[in-house]
Amino acid sequence: MATPKHRLNPATQAYEDGKALLWSHPVFTRLQSRVTFVRHEGQSLCPPGGWLLVRRSGHIHVHPKRSETAQHWAFMLARGVLCLAMELFERDRADWPAWCAACDVVTTRFLLAIKIGQMPPAQELPDGLPGWDEPRWYEAFGSDGIPGWASALSLAGAGQPSMELPTDWREPMQNRWIRQTGNNWSTLFAEGIADSVTQAVEVAAGARVALGGGQQRLRSNTERARSWFISSYPLLGAMVSAFEVLEDADLCRREEIMVGAVNETQRIIYLNPAAGLTELETRFVLAHEVLHVALRHSNRQLGRDAYLWNVACDYVINDWLIEMQIGSAPALGLLHDTQLKGLSAEEVYDRIVVDMRRMRKLLTLAGRQGDMLARPLSPGKTSFTDLDEFYRTQLGKGLLLHDAQGRGLLPAGLLEEIRALLQPPIAWDVELARWFDHHFPPIERQRSYARLSRRQSATPDIPRPRSVPDPRWLDGRTFGVVLDTSGSMERQLLAKALGAIASYAQAKEVPAVRVIFCDAAAYDMGYMLAEDIAGRVRVIGRGGTVLQPAIDLLQTAADFPKNGPILIITDGQCDKLSCQRPHAFLLPAGKRLPFATRAQVFYVR
């Protein structure tokens, strides 16, 4: 590292640091341009044993060689400025040393109260001093003399007045400035005190951050909005605290993010500073982005058009936020339609998808790309946790705190979605088992002597019946399987689905299953034993996807029960089909049917 050409000696550096600490305090900031410090050797009039000498002209002469700490310099320089700010130069004081001693006591007590710098160890105030003003101390020192502790407070050294003698006064240089601005020392001092009180209130309210050393800075709209969620809106507070908020104008301009976007994998919310959001607008945008993640909108896309799905989710979220009065909508505009009020994102999507050309012209908070980002825009942390479980836990904590603190009512649609997400997801094979239970209830059994039964050794002469299924229950106890064998179907999905069907068929005592393969044409495999389905099936087809011929074959087959249910296994890349029989679909997770259906849909993960 290169050494600076002009490095200050330690004494001068401490003095400069103390002066910077003084001017950083709001009480003295406005006075900075009106005070001149003279420290050059040969120019300073400060006595050899003192700290400084205050002149009525606004010049403060500082000892040029005194070596003290920055905290001590800040305290003593502040006392010198106070002599000017409090307009303590009064010509009619006959006993000038007693008057200066009285002013030293008052300025010292004032600085100890506002806590700027540090009082030098050679100076101290006795305990139990009365809270007198300058005239009252002046009377006491004039009649009783100046005590030693008061003499030690002198800025110019013990026994010497801190302010120049009235006989040395000239026309103050500040008079010209007073005539031009109309502001005197007391006016600037009062404004500084008002600034200090204002900043203290802002720190207490969270609008300003204390940096230490008396320095502060205003909190940004984003910081205040984020703190508001954590302290005042527990429903989303846990979610907002889990995200990093990145405000990068260059990145947002490059990625064409108009207002905001979110990446749930990296847990980053991107805000465009060029959007000029107010604090209330920032609250709205932060809530908008975290609700996308909390309600798992990316996972619920299920093969829908990504941008139109984003638009549908925006309509729903914006309506909830406006109803809950969280912040205010951005002035740049947003997606909101009162005719879509109360609808779920899936229902809104089904409505807007009929006019795709017009809907693609709408803008989300990120512009025309959608604000649910699937790719990282910047280097960041990568989560190795289960995102579904993590965000569900965060949302659950928020809802629990919201209810416990009585924060108010929530929109019914939002509450319904949150509670649905908080329920542990049911595994696809469990849902499939329930479907089998509905269509294939347990078989009633009866006692039969048709076969020789085992006998007990204690009573070998008494035959005992066997428990066998009622043959009437076995009649027509079967179901059909339409298996999409097109080229887009993954072999892993085929194996997993057929294995589950075989195991459930055996568990429900289904003797045989009617299996039909179908791609561009239907391949009837006939009835197959349940134990043969998983291990001995040779898949035929692997061409296009038209499932209707297989459905028609089962619906018209004379040897297939009229009430026999049909299970259709596909990846969703098929044409629209019509089935009049009880049926269900088995799809891989993340896929969806290209048409609306009332049948049950099971998603294999």
C-alpha positions in Angstrom: 0.0 0.0 0.0 1.4 3.4 -1.0 2.2 5.9 1.8 0.3 9.2 1.5 2.6 12.1 0.6 1.1 14.5 3.2 0.4 12.6 6.4 -0.7 14.7 9.4 1.1 14.4 12.7 -0.9 12.7 15.5 -1.7 16.0 17.3 -3.0 17.6 14.1 -4.9 14.5 13.1 -6.7 14.3 16.5 -7.6 18.0 16.2 -9.0 17.6 12.7 -11.0 14.5 13.8 -12.4 16.4 16.8 -13.4 19.3 14.5 -15.2 16.9 12.1 -17.0 15.3 15.1 -18.1 18.7 16.2 -19.6 19.7 12.8 -21.3 16.4 12.3 -23.6 17.1 15.3 -26.9 18.7 14.2 -26.8 21.4 16.9 -23.6 22.9 15.4 -23.9 22.0 11.7 -25.5 25.3 10.7 -22.8 27.3 12.5 -19.9 25.7 10.6 -19.7 28.3 7.8 -19.8 31.2 10.4 -16.9 30.1 12.6 -13.2 30.4 11.7 -10.6 28.4 13.6 -7.1 29.9 13.7 -4.4 27.3 14.6 -1.3 28.4 12.7 1.7 29.0 14.9 2.4 32.8 14.9 -1.2 33.7 14.1 -3.1 32.0 17.0 -3.6 34.3 20.0 -4.4 31.3 22.4 -2.4 31.5 25.6 0.4 28.9 26.0 -1.4 26.9 28.7 -4.9 27.1 27.3 -7.0 25.3 24.7 -8.4 28.2 22.7 -9.5 31.8 22.9 -12.9 32.9 21.5 -13.1 36.3 19.8 -16.3 38.3 19.2 -15.6 38.4 15.5 -16.3 34.7 15.1 -12.6 33.7 15.1 -11.6 31.0 17.6 -7.8 30.9 18.2 -6.7 27.3 18.9 -3.4 26.2 20.6 -1.2 25.1 17.6 0.8 22.4 19.4 -1.5 21.0 22.1 -1.8 17.2 21.8 -5.2 15.8 22.9 -7.6 13.2 21.8 -10.3 13.8 19.2 -13.0 13.4 21.8 -11.5 16.1 24.0 -11.0 18.5 21.1 -14.6 18.0 20.0 -15.8 18.9 23.5 -13.6 22.0 23.9 -14.2 23.3 20.4 -17.9 23.0 21.0 -17.6 25.1 24.1 -15.9 27.8 22.1 -18.6 27.8 19.4 -21.3 27.9 22.2 -19.8 31.2 23.4 -20.8 32.7 20.0 -24.0 30.7 19.5 -25.4 31.7 22.9 -24.3 35.4 22.3 -22.4 35.5 25.6 -20.3 38.6 24.6 -22.1 41.2 26.8 -20.3 44.6 27.1 -22.0 45.6 30.4 -20.3 43.0 32.5 -17.9 44.8 34.8 -16.2 41.7 36.2 -15.2 40.0 33.0 -13.3 37.0 34.5 -16.4 36.2 36.7 -18.7 36.5 33.7 -16.4 34.2 31.6 -16.3 31.7 34.5 -20.1 31.7 34.7 -20.3 31.1 30.9 -17.8 28.2 31.2 -20.0 26.5 33.8 -23.2 26.9 31.6 -21.5 25.8 28.3 -19.9 22.8 30.0 -23.2 21.6 31.5 -24.9 22.0 28.2 -22.4 19.8 26.4 -22.6 17.2 29.0 -26.3 17.1 28.5 -26.2 16.6 24.7 -23.2 14.2 25.0 -20.8 15.4 22.4 -17.1 14.6 22.8 -15.6 14.0 26.1 -14.7 16.3 29.0 -10.9 16.5 29.7 -9.9 14.8 32.9 -8.4 18.0 34.3 -11.8 19.6 34.4 -14.7 18.5 36.5 -18.0 19.7 37.9 -18.8 19.1 41.5 -21.9 17.1 42.3 -25.1 18.8 43.3 -24.6 22.1 41.5 -27.7 24.2 41.1 -29.2 24.6 37.7 -28.4 28.4 37.4 -28.1 30.4 34.3 -25.2 32.7 33.5 -26.4 35.9 35.4 -27.0 33.8 38.5 -23.5 32.3 38.4 -22.1 35.7 37.6 -23.6 37.1 40.8 -22.3 34.2 42.9 -18.8 34.4 41.5 -18.8 38.2 41.8 -19.6 38.2 45.5 -17.9 35.0 46.6 -15.0 34.7 44.2 -14.3 32.1 41.5 -13.7 28.7 43.0 -10.9 26.5 41.8 -13.1 24.0 39.9 -14.7 26.9 38.0 -11.3 28.4 37.2 -10.1 25.1 35.8 -12.9 25.1 33.3 -11.4 28.1 31.5 -10.7 27.5 27.8 -7.7 29.9 27.8 -6.1 28.3 30.9 -6.7 28.6 34.6 -7.4 32.1 35.8 -7.7 33.5 32.3 -11.0 34.5 30.5 -12.2 32.2 27.8 -13.5 35.1 25.7 -11.4 38.2 24.6 -11.7 41.3 26.7 -14.2 43.9 25.8 -11.4 46.4 25.4 -10.1 44.4 22.5 -13.5 44.2 20.7 -13.8 45.6 17.2 -16.7 45.8 14.8 -17.6 42.1 14.4 -17.0 40.6 10.9 -20.3 38.8 11.3 -22.4 42.0 11.2 -22.2 42.2 7.4 -23.5 38.6 7.2 -26.3 39.4 9.7 -27.4 42.3 7.7 -27.5 40.2 4.5 -29.3 37.2 5.8 -31.2 38.5 8.8 -29.9 35.6 10.9 -27.9 36.1 14.0 -26.1 33.6 16.2 -29.1 32.7 18.3 -31.2 32.1 15.3 -28.8 29.5 13.8 -28.3 28.0 17.3 -32.1 27.6 17.7 -32.4 26.0 14.2 -29.6 23.6 15.1 -31.4 22.5 18.3 -34.6 22.0 16.3 -32.6 19.9 13.8 -31.2 17.8 16.6 -34.6 17.2 18.2 -36.1 16.3 14.7 -33.3 13.8 14.1 -33.7 12.2 17.5 -37.4 11.7 16.8 -36.5 10.2 13.4 -34.1 7.8 15.0 -36.7 6.7 17.5 -39.3 6.3 14.7 -36.8 4.3 12.6 -36.5 6.9 9.8 -32.9 7.6 10.6 -29.9 5.3 11.4 -27.4 6.2 14.1 -23.9 5.3 12.8 -22.1 6.0 16.1 -19.9 8.8 17.1 -22.8 11.2 16.9 -23.2 10.6 13.1 -26.5 9.6 11.5 -28.0 9.1 8.1 -31.6 9.0 6.8 -32.9 5.5 6.1 -34.0 4.8 2.6 -37.6 4.2 1.6 -36.7 0.5 1.1 -35.2 0.2 4.6 -38.2 1.9 6.2 -40.7 -0.2 4.2 -38.9 -3.4 5.1 -38.7 -2.5 8.8 -42.4 -1.7 8.8 -43.2 -5.3 7.7 -41.0 -6.8 10.4 -42.4 -4.6 13.2 -45.9 -3.9 12.1 -47.2 -6.5 9.7 -46.4 -10.0 11.0 -48.2 -11.9 8.3 -45.5 -11.0 5.8 -42.7 -9.9 8.2 -41.1 -13.3 8.3 -41.2 -13.6 4.5 -39.8 -10.1 3.9 -37.0 -10.6 6.4 -35.9 -13.8 4.5 -35.2 -11.9 1.3 -32.3 -9.6 0.3 -33.5 -6.5 -1.4 -31.1 -5.5 -4.2 -31.4 -2.0 -5.7 -29.2 -1.8 -8.8 -30.2 0.7 -11.5 -27.7 -0.7 -14.0 -28.9 -4.3 -13.5 -32.6 -3.4 -13.7 -32.0 -1.3 -16.9 -30.0 -4.2 -18.5 -32.7 -6.8 -17.5 -35.6 -4.4 -18.4 -37.1 -4.5 -14.9 -39.4 -1.6 -14.7 -40.3 -1.6 -11.0 -39.5 -4.9 -9.3 -39.0 -8.7 -9.6 -38.2 -11.7 -7.4 -36.1 -14.8 -7.5 -37.3 -17.3 -5.0 -34.3 -19.6 -5.3 -31.7 -17.0 -4.4 -34.2 -15.1 -2.1 -33.6 -11.8 -3.8 -36.1 -9.0 -4.5 -34.9 -6.6 -7.3 -36.1 -3.0 -7.1 -35.4 -0.4 -9.7 -34.3 2.8 -8.1 -35.2 4.7 -11.3 -38.9 3.9 -10.6 -38.8 6.6 -7.8 -41.0 4.6 -5.4 -42.2 6.3 -2.2 -42.1 4.4 1.1 -45.8 3.4 0.7 -45.2 2.3 -2.9 -42.2 0.3 -1.8 -44.3 -1.5 0.8 -46.8 -2.5 -1.9 -44.1 -3.8 -4.2 -42.3 -5.8 -1.5 -45.6 -7.4 -0.4 -46.5 -8.1 -4.1 -43.2 -10.0 -4.7 -43.2 -12.0 -1.5 -46.8 -13.1 -2.0 -45.7 -14.6 -5.4 -43.2 -16.7 -3.5 -45.3 -17.4 -0.4 -48.3 -18.7 -2.4 -46.0 -20.9 -4.6 -47.2 -19.4 -7.9 -44.2 -20.8 -9.8 -45.0 -24.3 -8.7 -48.7 -23.8 -9.6 -48.0 -22.9 -13.2 -48.3 -26.5 -14.3 -47.6 -26.0 -18.0 -49.5 -22.8 -18.4 -48.1 -20.0 -20.4 -45.5 -18.4 -18.1 -46.3 -14.8 -18.8 -50.1 -15.0 -18.8 -49.9 -17.0 -15.6 -47.8 -14.2 -14.1 -50.5 -11.7 -15.3 -53.3 -13.8 -13.7 -51.4 -14.0 -10.4 -50.8 -10.2 -10.5 -54.5 -9.5 -10.8 -55.3 -11.6 -7.8 -52.4 -10.3 -5.6 -53.0 -6.6 -6.4 -56.7 -6.9 -5.5 -55.8 -8.4 -2.1 -53.1 -5.7 -1.4 -55.5 -2.9 -2.3 -58.2 -4.5 -0.1 -55.8 -4.9 2.8 -54.5 -1.3 2.3 -50.8 -2.3 2.4 -49.0 0.8 1.1 -50.1 2.3 -2.1 -50.1 1.2 -5.7 -47.1 2.4 -7.7 -47.8 5.6 -9.7 -46.5 3.8 -12.8 -49.6 1.6 -12.8 -50.4 -2.0 -12.1 -52.8 -4.8 -13.1 -56.1 -4.5 -11.4 -59.7 -5.3 -12.5 -62.7 -5.3 -10.1 -64.5 -7.7 -12.4 -61.9 -10.4 -11.4 -62.4 -9.8 -7.7 -62.8 -13.0 -5.6 -61.4 -15.3 -8.3 -58.4 -17.6 -7.9 -55.3 -17.2 -10.1 -56.4 -20.4 -12.0 -59.8 -19.0 -12.7 -58.4 -15.6 -13.8 -56.0 -17.5 -16.2 -58.9 -19.4 -17.8 -60.6 -16.1 -18.4 -57.7 -14.1 -19.8 -56.3 -16.9 -22.0 -59.1 -16.5 -24.5 -57.6 -13.1 -25.5 -53.9 -13.9 -25.5 -53.0 -11.2 -28.1 -54.4 -8.4 -25.9 -53.2 -9.8 -22.6 -49.6 -10.1 -23.8 -49.6 -6.3 -24.2 -50.1 -5.9 -20.4 -47.1 -5.1 -18.2 -46.2 -6.7 -14.9 -43.9 -4.9 -12.4 -40.9 -6.3 -14.3 -42.3 -5.2 -17.7 -43.0 -7.8 -20.4 -41.0 -10.6 -18.9 -43.0 -11.2 -15.7 -41.7 -10.5 -12.2 -41.4 -14.2 -11.1 -37.8 -14.8 -12.3 -36.8 -18.3 -13.2 -33.1 -17.4 -13.7 -30.6 -15.7 -11.5 -29.8 -12.1 -12.5 -26.8 -11.7 -10.3 -24.4 -13.8 -8.2 -26.0 -14.7 -4.9 -26.6 -17.4 -2.3 -28.2 -20.6 -3.5 -30.6 -22.3 -1.1 -30.1 -26.0 -0.4 -33.2 -26.3 1.7 -36.6 -27.4 0.6 -38.1 -24.2 -0.7 -41.7 -25.4 -0.4 -41.2 -26.3 3.3 -39.2 -23.1 4.0 -41.7 -20.7 2.6 -44.6 -22.6 4.0 -43.0 -22.4 7.5 -42.4 -18.6 7.1 -45.9 -17.9 6.0 -47.3 -20.1 8.8 -45.4 -18.1 11.4 -46.7 -14.9 9.9 -50.3 -16.0 10.0 -50.0 -17.3 13.6 -48.6 -13.9 14.7 -51.2 -12.0 12.7 -54.0 -13.9 14.4 -52.3 -13.7 17.9 -51.9 -9.9 17.7 -55.3 -9.3 16.3 -53.9 -7.4 13.3 -57.3 -7.4 11.4 -59.2 -9.4 8.9 -57.7 -10.8 5.7 -59.3 -11.3 2.3 -61.1 -14.6 2.2 -59.4 -15.8 -0.9 -55.9 -15.1 0.5 -56.8 -16.8 3.8 -58.1 -19.8 1.9 -54.9 -20.1 -0.1 -52.6 -19.7 2.9 -54.4 -22.4 4.9 -54.4 -24.7 1.9 -50.6 -24.2 1.6 -50.1 -24.9 5.3 -51.6 -28.3 5.0 -48.9 -31.0 4.3 -49.2 -32.1 0.6 -50.8 -35.5 0.1 -48.5 -37.9 -1.8 -49.8 -38.8 -5.2 -49.9 -42.5 -4.4 -52.0 -41.8 -1.3 -54.5 -39.9 -3.4 -54.5 -42.7 -5.9 -55.2 -45.2 -3.1 -58.3 -43.1 -2.1 -59.5 -43.3 -5.7 -59.2 -47.1 -5.6 -61.0 -47.2 -2.2 -63.9 -45.2 -3.7 -64.3 -47.5 -6.8 -63.3 -50.8 -5.2 -64.6 -51.1 -1.6 -63.5 -54.0 0.5 -65.0 -57.4 -0.6 -67.5 -59.0 1.7 -66.4 -62.5 2.6 -68.5 -65.6 3.3 -68.0 -69.0 4.8 -67.8 -72.0 2.5 -67.5 -75.8 2.9 -66.7 -76.3 -0.8 -63.1 -77.2 0.1 -61.8 -79.3 2.9 -60.9 -77.0 5.8 -58.2 -77.4 8.3 -59.4 -78.9 11.6 -58.3 -78.2 15.1 -56.4 -81.0 16.8 -58.7 -80.7 19.9 -61.8 -81.4 17.8 -60.7 -83.3 14.7 -64.3 -84.6 14.0 -65.8 -81.1 13.5 -65.2 -79.6 10.0 -64.7 -75.8 9.9 -65.6 -73.5 7.0 -63.1 -71.4 5.0 -63.5 -67.7 4.5 -63.7 -66.9 0.8 -64.7 -63.8 -1.2 -68.3 -63.5 -2.2 -68.3 -64.3 -6.0 -70.9 -61.7 -6.6 -68.4 -59.0 -5.6 -65.8 -60.3 -8.0 -68.1 -60.0 -11.0 -67.1 -56.9 -12.9 -64.4 -55.9 -10.4 -61.9 -54.4 -12.8 -60.9 -51.1 -14.3 -59.3 -49.9 -17.5 -55.9 -48.3 -18.0 -55.2 -46.1 -20.9 -51.5 -45.6 -21.2 -50.1 -42.8 -23.3 -47.1 -44.4 -25.1 -46.2 -41.5 -27.2 -42.6 -40.4 -27.7 -42.9 -37.6 -25.1 -43.7 -40.0 -22.3 -40.7 -40.7 -20.0 -40.0 -44.3 -19.2 -39.5 -43.5 -15.6 -43.0 -42.2 -15.4 -44.4 -45.3 -17.1 -42.6 -47.7 -14.7 -43.6 -45.8 -11.6 -47.3 -45.5 -12.7 -47.6 -49.1 -13.7 -45.9 -50.3 -10.5 -48.4 -48.3 -8.4 -51.3 -49.6 -10.4 -50.2 -53.2 -10.0 -49.7 -53.0 -6.3 -53.1 -51.3 -5.7 -54.9 -53.7 -8.0 -53.5 -56.6 -5.9 -54.3 -54.9 -2.6 -57.9 -54.3 -3.7 -58.4 -57.8 -5.0 -58.8 -56.8 -8.6 -58.2 -60.0 -10.5 -57.5 -58.5 -13.9 -57.1 -55.1 -15.5 -58.0 -54.0 -19.0 -54.9 -52.3 -20.5 -54.8 -50.3 -23.7 -51.7 -48.6 -25.1 -52.3 -45.6 -27.2 -50.2 -43.2 -29.2 -51.6 -42.4 -32.7 -53.6 -45.6 -32.5 -55.0 -47.8 -29.8 -53.4 -51.1 -28.9 -55.7 -53.4 -26.9 -53.6 -55.6 -24.6 -56.8 -57.3 -23.2 -57.2 -58.2 -19.6 -53.9 -58.7 -17.7 -53.3 -60.1 -14.3 -52.4 -57.5 -11.7 -49.1 -59.2 -10.9 -48.1 -59.1 -14.6 -48.7 -55.4 -15.2 -45.5 -54.1 -13.6 -43.0 -56.6 -14.8 -44.1 -58.2 -18.1 -45.6 -55.3 -20.1 -44.0 -54.6 -23.4 -44.8 -51.0 -24.3 -46.1 -50.6 -27.9 -46.3 -47.4 -29.8 -44.0 -44.4 -29.0 -45.6 -42.4 -31.8 -48.0 -39.4 -31.7 -50.6 -38.7 -29.0 -54.3 -39.2 -29.7 -56.0 -40.8 -26.7 -59.6 -40.7 -27.8 -59.5 -44.0 -29.8 -58.5 -45.8 -26.6 -61.3 -44.2 -24.6 -63.8 -45.1 -27.3 -62.6 -48.7 -27.4 -63.2 -49.1 -23.6 -66.6 -47.3 -23.7 -67.9 -49.6 -26.5 -66.3 -52.9 -25.5 -68.9 -55.5 -24.7 -66.6 -57.3 -22.2 -65.8 -54.2 -20.2 -68.2 -53.4 -17.3 -70.5 -50.4 -17.9 -69.5 -48.9 -14.5 -65.8 -49.8 -14.8 -63.6 -46.7 -14.1 -60.8 -45.7 -16.4 -57.4 -44.5 -15.3 -55.6 -42.4 -18.0 -51.8 -42.1 -17.7 -50.4 -39.2 -19.8 -47.9 -36.4 -19.8 -50.6 -33.9 -20.8 -49.3 -33.5 -24.4 -52.4 -34.8 -25.9 -55.5 -33.7 -27.7 -58.8 -32.9 -26.0 -60.7 -36.1 -25.1 -64.2 -37.0 -24.0 -65.0 -39.7 -21.5 -68.5 -40.6 -20.3 -67.2 -43.2 -17.7 -65.8 -42.5 -14.3 -62.2 -41.6 -14.9 -59.1 -40.0 -13.5 -55.8 -38.8 -14.9 -52.2 -39.5 -13.8 -49.7 -36.8 -14.8 -46.1 -36.0 -13.9 -45.6 -33.1 -11.5 -45.3 -29.8 -13.3 -47.5 -30.8 -16.2 -51.2 -30.0 -16.9 -53.9 -31.0 -19.2 -54.6 -28.7 -22.2 -58.3 -28.7 -21.4 -60.5 -28.3 -18.4 -61.8 -31.4 -16.6 -63.8 -32.3 -13.6 -62.1 -35.6 -13.1 -59.5 -36.2 -10.5 -55.9 -35.5 -11.5 -53.0 -37.2 -9.7 -49.5 -35.7 -10.1 -46.6 -38.2 -9.9 -43.5 -36.6 -8.2 
